Amino acid sequence: MILPGGADWNLVRSAGVVHLWARYTLQIDSGPLVMITTEVWATQDDETMMRVFSGQPVDRDDSYCHTHPVMRVT
């Protein structure tokens, strides 16, 4: 279960560069907590971004996305 209190920040920079940073906590059924931080860098043109935001399909060749999740168990 994802616990309350997580958040994410999305910054759209010039030239279609998007930086997303998210942090949240997951509680595993057996009790341990998993703190998850995810950082994403993506690039795409304005037309592709409008398709993404409107839920339309996007050709993989029209964008680039690098995701870096970090998980810590407590």
CYANA upper distance limits for C-alpha pairs under 8 A (distance plus 0.5 A):
  1 MET  CA     26 LEU  CA      6.08
  1 MET  CA     27 GLN  CA      5.78
  1 MET  CA     28 ILE  CA      7.19
  1 MET  CA     29 ASP  CA      8.28
  2 ILE  CA     24 TYR  CA      7.74
  2 ILE  CA     25 THR  CA      6.36
  2 ILE  CA     26 LEU  CA      4.90
  2 ILE  CA     27 GLN  CA      6.79
  3 LEU  CA     24 TYR  CA      7.81
  3 LEU  CA     25 THR  CA      6.13
  3 LEU  CA     26 LEU  CA      6.42
  3 LEU  CA     27 GLN  CA      7.35
  4 PRO  CA     25 THR  CA      8.41
  5 GLY  CA     24 TYR  CA      7.46
  5 GLY  CA     25 THR  CA      8.48
  6 GLY  CA     22 ALA  CA      8.10
  6 GLY  CA     23 ARG  CA      6.03
  6 GLY  CA     24 TYR  CA      4.58
  6 GLY  CA     25 THR  CA      7.22
  7 ALA  CA     22 ALA  CA      6.33
  7 ALA  CA     23 ARG  CA      6.14
  7 ALA  CA     24 TYR  CA      6.99
  8 ASP  CA     20 LEU  CA      7.60
  8 ASP  CA     21 TRP  CA      6.05
  8 ASP  CA     22 ALA  CA      4.49
  8 ASP  CA     23 ARG  CA      6.75
  9 TRP  CA     20 LEU  CA      6.16
  9 TRP  CA     21 TRP  CA      5.76
  9 TRP  CA     22 ALA  CA      6.81
 10 ASN  CA     18 VAL  CA      7.60
 10 ASN  CA     19 HIS  CA      6.36
 10 ASN  CA     20 LEU  CA      4.97
 10 ASN  CA     21 TRP  CA      7.10
 11 LEU  CA     18 VAL  CA      6.27
 11 LEU  CA     19 HIS  CA      5.68
 11 LEU  CA     20 LEU  CA      6.85
 12 VAL  CA     16 GLY  CA      7.41
 12 VAL  CA     17 VAL  CA      6.46
 12 VAL  CA     18 VAL  CA      5.01
 12 VAL  CA     19 HIS  CA      6.95
 13 ARG  CA     17 VAL  CA      5.60
 13 ARG  CA     18 VAL  CA      6.47
 13 ARG  CA     19 HIS  CA      8.20
 15 ALA  CA     43 THR  CA      8.38
 15 ALA  CA     45 ASP  CA      7.80
 16 GLY  CA     43 THR  CA      5.77
 16 GLY  CA     44 GLN  CA      5.66
 16 GLY  CA     45 ASP  CA      5.84
 16 GLY  CA     46 ASP  CA      7.05
 17 VAL  CA     41 TRP  CA      7.68
 17 VAL  CA     42 ALA  CA      6.24
 17 VAL  CA     43 THR  CA      5.01
 17 VAL  CA     44 GLN  CA      7.34
 18 VAL  CA     40 VAL  CA      8.32
 18 VAL  CA     41 TRP  CA      6.24
 18 VAL  CA     42 ALA  CA      5.56
 18 VAL  CA     43 THR  CA      6.61
 19 HIS  CA     39 GLU  CA      7.92
 19 HIS  CA     40 VAL  CA      6.24
 19 HIS  CA     41 TRP  CA      5.31
 19 HIS  CA     42 ALA  CA      7.13
 20 LEU  CA     38 THR  CA      8.40
 20 LEU  CA     39 GLU  CA      6.21
 20 LEU  CA     40 VAL  CA      5.45
 20 LEU  CA     41 TRP  CA      7.06
 21 TRP  CA     37 THR  CA      7.84
 21 TRP  CA     38 THR  CA      6.25
 21 TRP  CA     39 GLU  CA      5.05
 21 TRP  CA     40 VAL  CA      6.91
 22 ALA  CA     36 ILE  CA      8.50
 22 ALA  CA     37 THR  CA      6.16
 22 ALA  CA     38 THR  CA      5.66
 22 ALA  CA     39 GLU  CA      7.02
 23 ARG  CA     35 MET  CA      8.00
 23 ARG  CA     36 ILE  CA      6.19
 23 ARG  CA     37 THR  CA      4.95
 23 ARG  CA     38 THR  CA      6.96
 24 TYR  CA     35 MET  CA      6.62
 24 TYR  CA     36 ILE  CA      5.95
 24 TYR  CA     37 THR  CA      7.19
 25 THR  CA     33 LEU  CA      7.16
 25 THR  CA     34 VAL  CA      6.12
 25 THR  CA     35 MET  CA      5.03
 25 THR  CA     36 ILE  CA      6.42
 26 LEU  CA     33 LEU  CA      6.24
 26 LEU  CA     34 VAL  CA      5.52
 26 LEU  CA     35 MET  CA      6.92
 26 LEU  CA     36 ILE  CA      7.95
 27 GLN  CA     31 GLY  CA      6.88
 27 GLN  CA     32 PRO  CA      6.53
 27 GLN  CA     33 LEU  CA      5.08
 27 GLN  CA     34 VAL  CA      6.73
 28 ILE  CA     32 PRO  CA      6.08
 28 ILE  CA     33 LEU  CA      6.76
 28 ILE  CA     34 VAL  CA      7.95
 32 PRO  CA     73 VAL  CA      7.14
 32 PRO  CA     74 THR  CA      6.45
 33 LEU  CA     73 VAL  CA      6.21
 33 LEU  CA     74 THR  CA      5.84
 34 VAL  CA     71 MET  CA      6.76
 34 VAL  CA     72 ARG  CA      5.92
 34 VAL  CA     73 VAL  CA      4.95
 34 VAL  CA     74 THR  CA      6.86
 35 MET  CA     71 MET  CA      6.13
 35 MET  CA     72 ARG  CA      5.65
 35 MET  CA     73 VAL  CA      6.93
 35 MET  CA     74 THR  CA      8.27
 36 ILE  CA     69 PRO  CA      7.42
 36 ILE  CA     70 VAL  CA      6.23
 36 ILE  CA     71 MET  CA      5.11
 36 ILE  CA     72 ARG  CA      7.13
 37 THR  CA     69 PRO  CA      6.27
 37 THR  CA     70 VAL  CA      5.76
 37 THR  CA     71 MET  CA      7.10
 38 THR  CA     67 THR  CA      7.54
 38 THR  CA     68 HIS  CA      6.15
 38 THR  CA     69 PRO  CA      4.67
 38 THR  CA     70 VAL  CA      6.71
 39 GLU  CA     67 THR  CA      6.43
 39 GLU  CA     68 HIS  CA      5.71
 39 GLU  CA     69 PRO  CA      6.84
 40 VAL  CA     65 CYS  CA      7.43
 40 VAL  CA     66 HIS  CA      6.13
 40 VAL  CA     67 THR  CA      4.97
 40 VAL  CA     68 HIS  CA      6.76
 41 TRP  CA     65 CYS  CA      6.26
 41 TRP  CA     66 HIS  CA      5.80
 41 TRP  CA     67 THR  CA      7.16
 42 ALA  CA     63 SER  CA      7.67
 42 ALA  CA     64 TYR  CA      5.81
 42 ALA  CA     65 CYS  CA      4.68
 42 ALA  CA     66 HIS  CA      6.78
 43 THR  CA     63 SER  CA      6.11
 43 THR  CA     64 TYR  CA      5.77
 43 THR  CA     65 CYS  CA      7.17
 44 GLN  CA     48 THR  CA      6.52
 44 GLN  CA     49 MET  CA      6.92
 44 GLN  CA     62 ASP  CA      6.81
 44 GLN  CA     63 SER  CA      5.07
 44 GLN  CA     64 TYR  CA      7.23
 45 ASP  CA     49 MET  CA      6.84
 45 ASP  CA     62 ASP  CA      8.18
 45 ASP  CA     63 SER  CA      8.16
 46 ASP  CA     50 MET  CA      6.75
 47 GLU  CA     51 ARG  CA      6.96
 48 THR  CA     52 VAL  CA      6.78
 48 THR  CA     58 VAL  CA      7.24
 48 THR  CA     62 ASP  CA      7.32
 48 THR  CA     63 SER  CA      7.99
 49 MET  CA     53 PHE  CA      6.68
 50 MET  CA     54 SER  CA      6.60
 51 ARG  CA     55 GLY  CA      6.64
 51 ARG  CA     56 GLN  CA      5.42
 51 ARG  CA     57 PRO  CA      7.28
 51 ARG  CA     58 VAL  CA      7.18
 52 VAL  CA     56 GLN  CA      6.43
 52 VAL  CA     57 PRO  CA      7.60
 52 VAL  CA     58 VAL  CA      7.24
 58 VAL  CA     62 ASP  CA      7.63
 59 ASP  CA     63 SER  CA      8.08
 60 ARG  CA     64 TYR  CA      8.12
